Amino acid sequence: MSMKAADKPSNDSQAATHRTDAVVKAADPSKGNVTLAHEPIKSLNWPAMTMSFAVKDKALFKKLAVGNKVHVAIKKQGADYVVTEVK
């Protein structure tokens, strides 16, 4: 049985911004990625975990020092999730 467009999972996560609190575990500005131990992300149905993210703007690395507690915004870009904001 095929799914109708209305029955398919929404692609809103492609455009949506997801937010979570996290602790920076590693940061590599030269590769443009950061490893975060983040809280559950309800909008993605993700449990708390530690994972690596690409970072959209290298200037964000000023706030992504190892050990920092941060509030981040992530968006899906292609197959990856990218940190787009850090507070």
C-alpha positions as CSV (number, residue, x, y, z in Angstrom):
1,M,0.0,0.0,0.0
2,S,1.5,3.3,-1.0
3,M,1.5,6.3,1.3
4,K,-0.3,9.5,0.3
5,A,1.7,12.7,0.6
6,A,-0.3,13.6,3.7
7,D,0.6,10.3,5.3
8,K,4.3,10.6,4.8
9,P,6.5,12.0,7.6
10,S,6.8,15.7,7.3
11,N,9.9,17.2,5.7
12,D,9.6,20.1,8.1
13,S,12.7,18.9,9.8
14,Q,14.6,19.9,6.7
15,A,13.7,23.6,7.1
16,A,13.0,23.6,10.9
17,T,15.4,24.9,13.5
18,H,15.8,22.6,16.4
19,R,17.2,23.8,19.8
20,T,18.9,22.2,22.7
21,D,21.2,22.7,25.6
22,A,24.6,21.0,25.3
23,V,28.1,20.7,26.6
24,V,31.0,21.1,24.1
25,K,33.1,18.0,24.2
26,A,35.4,18.8,21.3
27,A,35.8,21.5,18.7
28,D,37.8,21.5,15.4
29,P,37.5,24.8,13.6
30,S,39.9,23.6,10.9
31,K,37.5,20.8,10.0
32,G,34.4,23.0,10.8
33,N,32.8,20.6,13.3
34,V,32.0,20.3,17.0
35,T,31.1,17.4,19.2
36,L,28.3,18.1,21.6
37,A,26.8,16.2,24.5
38,H,23.2,17.4,24.0
39,E,20.0,17.1,25.9
40,P,17.0,15.4,24.2
41,I,15.8,17.1,21.1
42,K,12.0,16.6,21.2
43,S,11.4,18.1,17.8
44,L,13.6,15.4,16.3
45,N,12.6,12.7,18.7
46,W,16.2,12.3,19.7
47,P,17.4,11.2,23.1
48,A,20.2,12.9,24.9
49,M,23.5,11.8,23.3
50,T,27.0,12.9,22.2
51,M,27.5,13.5,18.5
52,S,29.4,15.6,16.0
53,F,27.8,18.5,14.1
54,A,29.1,20.7,11.3
55,V,29.3,24.4,12.2
56,K,27.8,26.8,9.7
57,D,29.9,29.9,10.6
58,K,33.5,29.6,11.8
59,A,32.8,32.7,14.1
60,L,30.6,30.4,16.2
61,F,33.7,28.6,17.4
62,K,34.4,31.6,19.7
63,K,31.5,30.3,21.9
64,L,32.3,26.6,21.3
65,A,35.2,26.1,23.7
66,V,35.5,22.6,25.2
67,G,33.6,22.4,28.5
68,N,31.3,25.3,27.7
69,K,27.6,24.9,28.4
70,V,25.7,26.3,25.4
71,H,22.3,26.6,23.8
72,V,22.5,25.7,20.2
73,A,20.2,25.8,17.2
74,I,20.7,23.1,14.5
75,K,19.2,22.7,11.1
76,K,19.3,19.8,8.7
77,Q,21.3,20.6,5.5
78,G,21.5,17.7,3.1
79,A,22.3,14.6,5.1
80,D,23.9,16.6,7.9
81,Y,22.8,18.5,10.9
82,V,24.5,21.9,11.2
83,V,24.9,24.2,14.2
84,T,23.5,27.6,13.0
85,E,23.4,29.5,16.3
86,V,25.2,29.4,19.7
87,K,24.1,31.2,22.9
